[in-house]
Protein backbone atom coordinates (compact mmCIF):
# COMPACT_ATOMS: atom_id res chain seq x y z
CA UNK A 1 0.00 0.00 0.00
CA UNK A 2 1.38 3.44 -0.97
CA UNK A 3 0.45 6.56 0.95
CA UNK A 4 1.98 9.71 -0.49
CA UNK A 5 1.46 13.45 -0.34
CA UNK A 6 -0.49 14.55 -3.41
CA UNK A 7 -2.76 17.11 -5.05
CA UNK A 8 -5.64 15.86 -7.27
CA UNK A 9 -4.16 17.02 -10.63
CA UNK A 10 -3.85 20.70 -9.63
CA UNK A 11 -2.59 23.40 -12.01
CA UNK A 12 -1.01 26.17 -9.91
CA UNK A 13 0.47 29.66 -10.23
CA UNK A 14 2.55 31.54 -7.65
CA UNK A 15 2.59 35.36 -7.59
CA UNK A 16 5.51 36.81 -5.63
CA UNK A 17 8.76 34.86 -5.65
CA UNK A 18 10.36 36.24 -2.55
CA UNK A 19 11.36 33.97 0.33
CA UNK A 20 7.78 32.82 0.98
CA UNK A 21 6.90 32.19 -2.69
CA UNK A 22 10.16 30.32 -3.24
CA UNK A 23 9.53 28.12 -0.20
CA UNK A 24 6.05 27.26 -1.51
CA UNK A 25 7.48 26.46 -4.97
CA UNK A 26 10.12 24.12 -3.56
CA UNK A 27 7.49 22.31 -1.49
CA UNK A 28 5.02 21.97 -4.38
CA UNK A 29 7.76 20.47 -6.60
CA UNK A 30 7.87 17.50 -4.20
CA UNK A 31 4.11 16.87 -4.31
CA UNK A 32 2.63 14.39 -6.78
CA UNK A 33 -0.11 15.90 -8.97
CA UNK A 34 0.78 19.53 -8.20
CA UNK A 35 1.85 21.24 -11.45
CA UNK A 36 3.28 24.74 -11.05
CA UNK A 37 2.46 26.29 -14.43
CA UNK A 38 3.41 29.94 -13.84
CA UNK A 39 5.48 31.99 -11.43
CA UNK A 40 5.42 35.78 -11.42
CA UNK A 41 7.64 38.45 -9.89
CA UNK A 42 8.78 41.90 -11.02
CA UNK A 43 12.36 40.88 -10.18
CA UNK A 44 13.53 38.11 -12.53
CA UNK A 45 16.66 37.53 -10.44
CA UNK A 46 15.00 36.21 -7.29
CA UNK A 47 15.96 32.70 -6.22
CA UNK A 48 12.49 31.40 -7.05
CA UNK A 49 12.43 32.92 -10.57
CA UNK A 50 15.88 31.52 -11.33
CA UNK A 51 14.84 28.07 -10.06
CA UNK A 52 11.60 28.14 -12.07
CA UNK A 53 13.39 29.18 -15.25
CA UNK A 54 15.93 26.39 -14.82
CA UNK A 55 13.28 23.65 -14.53
CA UNK A 56 11.05 24.93 -17.35
CA UNK A 57 8.28 26.80 -15.49
CA UNK A 58 6.86 29.83 -17.34
CA UNK A 59 8.27 32.92 -15.57
CA UNK A 60 6.40 36.24 -15.83
CA UNK A 61 7.49 39.70 -14.70
CA UNK A 62 4.15 41.41 -15.35
CA UNK A 63 0.92 40.22 -13.70
CA UNK A 64 -1.81 42.35 -15.23
CA UNK A 65 -3.18 40.87 -18.44
CA UNK A 66 -0.76 37.93 -18.20
CA UNK A 67 -1.44 34.20 -18.61
CA UNK A 68 -1.91 33.97 -14.83
CA UNK A 69 -5.28 35.74 -15.14
CA UNK A 70 -6.15 34.49 -18.63
CA UNK A 71 -5.42 30.77 -18.33
CA UNK A 72 -8.69 29.08 -17.27
CA UNK A 73 -6.96 25.75 -16.73
CA UNK A 74 -5.52 27.05 -13.44
CA UNK A 75 -7.08 25.62 -10.29
CA UNK A 76 -5.12 27.52 -7.65
CA UNK A 77 -3.12 30.75 -7.31
CA UNK A 78 -0.86 31.46 -4.33
CA UNK A 79 -0.56 35.23 -3.82
CA UNK A 80 2.70 35.42 -1.81
CA UNK A 81 3.47 39.14 -2.08
CA UNK A 82 1.27 40.10 0.87
CA UNK A 83 0.03 43.14 -1.08
CA UNK A 84 -3.68 43.79 -0.74
CA UNK A 85 -4.09 45.40 -4.18
CA UNK A 86 -2.54 42.39 -5.94
CA UNK A 87 -4.73 39.96 -3.98
CA UNK A 88 -7.87 41.97 -4.81
CA UNK A 89 -6.87 42.18 -8.48
CA UNK A 90 -6.49 38.41 -8.69
CA UNK A 91 -9.79 37.85 -6.90
CA UNK A 92 -11.58 40.14 -9.33
CA UNK A 93 -10.04 38.54 -12.42
CA UNK A 94 -10.13 34.79 -11.66
CA UNK A 95 -12.59 34.20 -8.80
CA UNK A 96 -15.16 32.55 -11.07
CA UNK A 97 -12.96 29.61 -12.00
CA UNK A 98 -9.90 29.58 -9.76
CA UNK A 99 -9.14 29.71 -6.02
CA UNK A 100 -6.83 32.50 -4.84
CA UNK A 101 -5.00 31.99 -1.54
CA UNK A 102 -3.57 35.11 0.07
CA UNK A 103 -0.29 35.45 1.93
CA UNK A 104 -1.76 34.50 5.35
CA UNK A 105 -3.47 31.40 3.99
CA UNK A 106 -0.40 30.49 1.91
CA UNK A 107 1.77 30.67 5.02
CA UNK A 108 -0.58 28.39 6.97
CA UNK A 109 -0.82 25.90 4.10
CA UNK A 110 2.97 25.91 3.73
CA UNK A 111 3.45 24.91 7.36
CA UNK A 112 0.77 22.23 7.07
CA UNK A 113 2.21 20.75 3.87
CA UNK A 114 5.75 20.94 5.24
CA UNK A 115 4.59 19.03 8.31
CA UNK A 116 2.81 16.51 6.11
CA UNK A 117 5.98 16.06 4.04
CA UNK A 118 7.91 15.17 7.17
CA UNK A 119 5.18 12.72 8.15
CA UNK A 120 5.34 11.16 4.67
CA UNK A 121 9.11 10.73 4.98
CA UNK A 122 8.66 9.03 8.34
CA UNK A 123 6.00 6.77 6.84
CA UNK A 124 8.30 5.85 3.95
CA UNK A 125 10.94 4.89 6.49
CA UNK A 126 8.39 2.70 8.28
CA UNK A 127 7.47 1.09 4.96
CA UNK A 128 11.15 0.41 4.27
CA UNK A 129 11.54 -1.28 7.64
CA UNK A 130 8.36 -3.29 6.97
CA UNK A 131 9.65 -4.40 3.55
CA UNK A 132 12.94 -5.51 5.06
CA UNK A 133 11.10 -7.49 7.71
CA UNK A 134 8.87 -9.12 5.10
CA UNK A 135 11.90 -10.03 2.99
CA UNK A 136 13.61 -11.53 6.02
CA UNK A 137 10.55 -13.59 6.85
CA UNK A 138 10.10 -14.61 3.20
CA UNK A 139 13.62 -15.99 3.13
CA UNK A 140 12.85 -17.94 6.28
CA UNK A 141 9.68 -19.27 4.67
CA UNK A 142 11.56 -20.43 1.55
CA UNK A 143 14.03 -22.34 3.71
CA UNK A 144 11.15 -23.82 5.66
CA UNK A 145 9.46 -24.98 2.46
CA UNK A 146 12.60 -26.90 1.47
CA UNK A 147 12.59 -28.57 4.86
CA UNK A 148 8.87 -29.29 4.48
CA UNK A 149 9.57 -31.38 1.37
CA UNK A 150 11.80 -33.64 3.45
CA UNK A 151 9.84 -33.64 6.68
CA UNK A 152 6.08 -33.37 6.19
CA UNK A 153 5.55 -33.69 9.92
CA UNK A 154 6.94 -30.16 10.37
CA UNK A 155 3.94 -28.68 8.52
CA UNK A 156 2.18 -27.43 11.63
CA UNK A 157 5.24 -25.55 12.84
CA UNK A 158 5.76 -23.91 9.45
CA UNK A 159 2.11 -22.91 9.29
CA UNK A 160 2.48 -21.29 12.69
CA UNK A 161 5.46 -19.27 11.44
CA UNK A 162 3.44 -18.13 8.44
CA UNK A 163 0.70 -16.77 10.70
CA UNK A 164 3.31 -14.99 12.79
CA UNK A 165 4.64 -13.30 9.65
CA UNK A 166 1.13 -12.15 8.71
CA UNK A 167 0.52 -10.83 12.21
CA UNK A 168 3.80 -8.90 12.18
CA UNK A 169 2.96 -7.37 8.81
CA UNK A 170 -0.44 -6.26 10.08
CA UNK A 171 1.16 -4.88 13.23
CA UNK A 172 3.60 -2.77 11.24
CA UNK A 173 0.79 -1.57 8.97
CA UNK A 174 -1.33 -0.52 11.94
CA UNK A 175 1.62 1.30 13.55
CA UNK A 176 2.49 3.11 10.32
CA UNK A 177 -1.12 4.17 9.77
CA UNK A 178 -1.49 5.43 13.32
CA UNK A 179 1.68 7.49 12.88
CA UNK A 180 -0.09 9.21 10.01
CA UNK A 181 -3.47 9.61 11.73
CA UNK A 182 -2.17 11.35 14.85
CA UNK A 183 -0.51 14.32 13.07
CA UNK A 184 -3.60 14.87 10.94
CA UNK A 185 -5.72 14.92 14.08
CA UNK A 186 -3.33 17.52 15.50
CA UNK A 187 -3.55 19.63 12.32
CA UNK A 188 -7.33 19.44 12.51
CA UNK A 189 -7.28 20.49 16.18
CA UNK A 190 -4.99 23.45 15.48
CA UNK A 191 -7.22 24.50 12.59
CA UNK A 192 -10.25 24.38 14.88
CA UNK A 193 -8.38 26.50 17.44
CA UNK A 194 -7.67 29.09 14.75
CA UNK A 195 -11.33 29.06 13.68
CA UNK A 196 -12.38 29.56 17.31
CA UNK A 197 -10.25 32.71 17.46
CA UNK A 198 -7.63 31.30 19.81
CA UNK A 199 -4.69 32.89 17.98
CA UNK A 200 -6.30 35.92 16.33
CA UNK A 201 -9.26 36.94 14.26
CA UNK A 202 -9.22 36.21 10.53
CA UNK A 203 -10.83 37.80 7.53
CA UNK A 204 -13.84 36.06 6.04
CA UNK A 205 -11.70 34.75 3.17
CA UNK A 206 -8.99 33.44 5.48
CA UNK A 207 -11.61 31.76 7.67
CA UNK A 208 -13.08 30.12 4.56
CA UNK A 209 -9.63 28.73 3.71
CA UNK A 210 -9.20 27.36 7.23
CA UNK A 211 -12.58 25.63 7.01
CA UNK A 212 -11.53 24.02 3.75
CA UNK A 213 -8.31 22.86 5.42
CA UNK A 214 -10.33 21.36 8.27
CA UNK A 215 -12.58 19.54 5.77
CA UNK A 216 -9.53 18.14 3.97
CA UNK A 217 -8.11 16.85 7.25
CA UNK A 218 -11.39 15.08 7.98
CA UNK A 219 -11.37 13.61 4.45
CA UNK A 220 -7.78 12.39 4.76
CA UNK A 221 -8.47 10.82 8.16
CA UNK A 222 -11.46 9.00 6.66
CA UNK A 223 -9.32 7.84 3.71
CA UNK A 224 -6.65 6.51 6.06
CA UNK A 225 -9.33 4.56 7.93
CA UNK A 226 -10.59 3.02 4.66
CA UNK A 227 -7.03 2.15 3.59
CA UNK A 228 -6.47 0.30 6.83
CA UNK A 229 -9.83 -1.46 6.57
CA UNK A 230 -9.09 -2.63 3.02
CA UNK A 231 -5.59 -3.77 4.01
CA UNK A 232 -7.05 -5.82 6.85
CA UNK A 233 -9.66 -7.35 4.54
CA UNK A 234 -7.04 -8.23 1.92
CA UNK A 235 -4.94 -10.04 4.52
CA UNK A 236 -7.99 -11.84 5.94
CA UNK A 237 -8.47 -15.55 5.24
CA UNK A 238 -11.94 -16.78 4.30
CA UNK A 239 -11.69 -19.77 6.65
CA UNK A 240 -11.16 -17.38 9.59
CA UNK A 241 -14.38 -15.45 8.88
CA UNK A 242 -16.74 -15.67 11.85
CA UNK A 243 -20.32 -15.98 10.62
CA UNK A 244 -23.77 -16.51 12.05
CA UNK A 245 -27.33 -16.88 10.82
CA UNK A 246 -28.71 -13.37 10.21
CA UNK A 247 -31.85 -11.70 8.85
CA UNK A 248 -30.75 -9.65 5.82
CA UNK A 249 -33.91 -7.50 6.01
CA UNK A 250 -33.01 -6.45 9.56
CA UNK A 251 -29.40 -5.66 8.62
CA UNK A 252 -30.44 -3.43 5.71
CA UNK A 253 -33.08 -1.62 7.76
CA UNK A 254 -30.45 -0.84 10.39
CA UNK A 255 -28.18 0.65 7.73
CA UNK A 256 -31.01 2.79 6.32
CA UNK A 257 -31.83 4.05 9.83
CA UNK A 258 -28.17 4.95 10.46
CA UNK A 259 -28.09 7.03 7.25
CA UNK A 260 -31.44 8.70 7.92
CA UNK A 261 -29.95 12.19 8.59
CA UNK A 262 -28.12 12.14 5.22
CA UNK A 263 -31.18 10.81 3.38
CA UNK A 264 -33.45 13.40 5.02
CA UNK A 265 -31.00 16.24 4.27
CA UNK A 266 -31.20 15.40 0.56
CA UNK A 267 -35.00 14.92 0.68
CA UNK A 268 -34.78 11.36 -0.64
CA UNK A 269 -37.13 8.43 -0.19
CA UNK A 270 -35.69 4.95 0.26
CA UNK A 271 -38.18 2.18 -0.58
CA UNK A 272 -37.87 -1.49 0.51
CA UNK A 273 -39.15 -4.31 -1.69
CA UNK A 274 -38.70 -7.52 0.29
CA UNK A 275 -41.97 -9.39 0.63
CA UNK A 276 -43.37 -10.82 3.87
CA UNK A 277 -40.91 -13.64 4.58
CA UNK A 278 -37.51 -12.88 6.16
CA UNK A 279 -34.39 -13.53 4.09
CA UNK A 280 -31.92 -15.53 6.15
CA UNK A 281 -28.23 -15.70 5.23
CA UNK A 282 -25.02 -16.96 6.81
CA UNK A 283 -22.68 -13.99 7.19
CA UNK A 284 -20.49 -11.76 9.31
CA UNK A 285 -23.05 -9.15 10.34
CA UNK A 286 -20.65 -6.20 10.71
CA UNK A 287 -19.10 -6.77 7.30
CA UNK A 288 -22.46 -7.01 5.53
CA UNK A 289 -23.56 -3.81 7.30
CA UNK A 290 -20.41 -2.12 6.00
CA UNK A 291 -21.05 -3.40 2.46
CA UNK A 292 -24.68 -2.21 2.48
CA UNK A 293 -23.68 1.19 3.89
CA UNK A 294 -21.14 1.70 1.09
CA UNK A 295 -23.74 0.95 -1.61
CA UNK A 296 -26.46 3.08 -0.02
CA UNK A 297 -24.14 6.03 0.70
CA UNK A 298 -22.98 5.96 -2.92
CA UNK A 299 -26.59 5.96 -4.14
CA UNK A 300 -27.32 9.04 -2.00
CA UNK A 301 -24.08 10.92 -2.72
CA UNK A 302 -24.19 10.45 -6.48
CA UNK A 303 -27.88 11.35 -6.91
CA UNK A 304 -29.57 14.74 -6.99
CA UNK A 305 -31.78 15.79 -4.04
CA UNK A 306 -35.27 14.31 -4.15
CA UNK A 307 -34.34 11.30 -6.29
CA UNK A 308 -35.75 7.88 -5.23
CA UNK A 309 -33.63 4.93 -4.07
CA UNK A 310 -34.95 1.36 -4.16
CA UNK A 311 -33.67 -1.61 -2.13
CA UNK A 312 -34.81 -5.00 -3.42
CA UNK A 313 -34.40 -8.28 -1.50
CA UNK A 314 -35.61 -11.57 -2.98
CA UNK A 315 -34.88 -15.28 -3.31
CA UNK A 316 -34.39 -16.77 -6.78
CA UNK A 317 -35.56 -20.18 -7.97
CA UNK A 318 -32.22 -21.72 -7.04
CA UNK A 319 -32.53 -20.61 -3.43
CA UNK A 320 -29.97 -17.79 -3.64
CA UNK A 321 -30.68 -14.58 -1.74
CA UNK A 322 -30.34 -11.46 -3.90
CA UNK A 323 -30.37 -7.82 -2.91
CA UNK A 324 -29.82 -4.69 -4.96
CA UNK A 325 -29.58 -0.92 -4.49
CA UNK A 326 -30.98 1.16 -7.38
CA UNK A 327 -30.71 4.91 -7.89
CA UNK A 328 -31.47 7.55 -10.51
CA UNK A 329 -28.12 9.29 -10.12
CA UNK A 330 -25.28 10.23 -12.47
CA UNK A 331 -24.66 6.66 -13.60
CA UNK A 332 -21.40 5.21 -14.92
CA UNK A 333 -20.01 5.32 -18.46
CA UNK A 334 -19.78 1.89 -20.10
CA UNK A 335 -16.00 2.22 -20.51
CA UNK A 336 -15.58 2.65 -16.73
CA UNK A 337 -17.72 -0.29 -15.58
CA UNK A 338 -14.80 -2.76 -15.71
CA UNK A 339 -12.75 -0.54 -13.37
CA UNK A 340 -15.39 0.53 -10.87
CA UNK A 341 -14.37 -2.02 -8.20
CA UNK A 342 -10.64 -1.28 -8.46
CA UNK A 343 -8.83 0.47 -5.60
CA UNK A 344 -8.68 4.30 -5.86
CA UNK A 345 -10.61 4.37 -9.14
CA UNK A 346 -13.06 7.28 -9.49
CA UNK A 347 -14.74 8.62 -12.63
CA UNK A 348 -14.44 12.31 -13.52
CA UNK A 349 -18.19 12.77 -13.10
CA UNK A 350 -18.03 11.02 -9.73
CA UNK A 351 -15.34 13.41 -8.49
CA UNK A 352 -17.36 16.41 -9.71
CA UNK A 353 -20.52 15.15 -7.98
CA UNK A 354 -18.92 14.12 -4.67
CA UNK A 355 -15.36 15.37 -4.12
CA UNK A 356 -15.02 13.80 -0.66
CA UNK A 357 -14.36 10.25 -1.75
CA UNK A 358 -11.30 8.01 -1.59
CA UNK A 359 -12.05 5.51 -4.37
CA UNK A 360 -11.81 2.64 -1.86
CA UNK A 361 -15.48 2.06 -0.96
CA UNK A 362 -16.42 -0.29 -3.80
CA UNK A 363 -13.07 -2.13 -3.50
CA UNK A 364 -13.96 -2.80 0.16
CA UNK A 365 -17.47 -3.91 -0.86
CA UNK A 366 -16.05 -6.32 -3.45
CA UNK A 367 -13.61 -7.85 -0.94
CA UNK A 368 -16.41 -8.36 1.62
CA UNK A 369 -18.51 -10.07 -1.06
CA UNK A 370 -15.58 -12.33 -1.97
CA UNK A 371 -15.07 -13.35 1.66
CA UNK A 372 -18.77 -14.37 1.73
CA UNK A 373 -18.45 -16.28 -1.57
CA UNK A 374 -20.94 -13.83 -3.06
CA UNK A 375 -21.10 -12.10 -6.43
CA UNK A 376 -21.22 -8.31 -6.71
CA UNK A 377 -22.05 -6.60 -10.00
CA UNK A 378 -23.34 -3.32 -11.43
CA UNK A 379 -25.66 -2.31 -14.26
CA UNK A 380 -25.52 1.36 -15.14
CA UNK A 381 -26.34 3.91 -17.83
CA UNK A 382 -24.57 7.25 -17.77
CA UNK A 383 -26.97 9.99 -16.73
CA UNK A 384 -29.79 7.58 -15.81
CA UNK A 385 -28.62 5.76 -12.69
CA UNK A 386 -27.08 2.53 -11.40
CA UNK A 387 -28.11 -0.82 -9.93
CA UNK A 388 -25.62 -2.61 -7.65
CA UNK A 389 -26.45 -6.29 -7.03
CA UNK A 390 -25.23 -8.84 -4.46
CA UNK A 391 -25.98 -12.55 -4.85
CA UNK A 392 -25.42 -14.66 -1.73
CA UNK A 393 -24.82 -18.42 -2.01
CA UNK A 394 -27.63 -20.82 -1.19
Secondary structure, 3 states (H helix, E strand, C coil): CCCCCEEEEEEEEEECCCHHHHHHHHHHCCCEEEEEEEEECCCCCCHHHHHHHHCCCEEECCCCCCHHHHCCCCCEEEECCCCHHHHHHHHHHHCCCCEEECHHHHHHHHHHHHHHHHHHHHHHHHHHHHHHHHHHHHHHHHHHHHHHHHCHHHHHHHHHHHHHHHHHHHHHHHHHHHHHHHHHHHHHHHHHHHHCCCCCCCCHHHHHHHHHHHHHHHHHHHHHHHHHHHHHHHCCCHHHCCCEEEEHHHHHHHHHHHCHHHHHHCCCEEEEECCCCCCEEEECHHHHHHHHHHHHHHHHHCCCCCCEEEEEEEECCCCCEEEEEEECCCCCCHHHHHHCCCCCCCCHHHHHHCCCCCCCHHHHHHHHHHHCCCEEEEEEECCCEEEEEEEECC
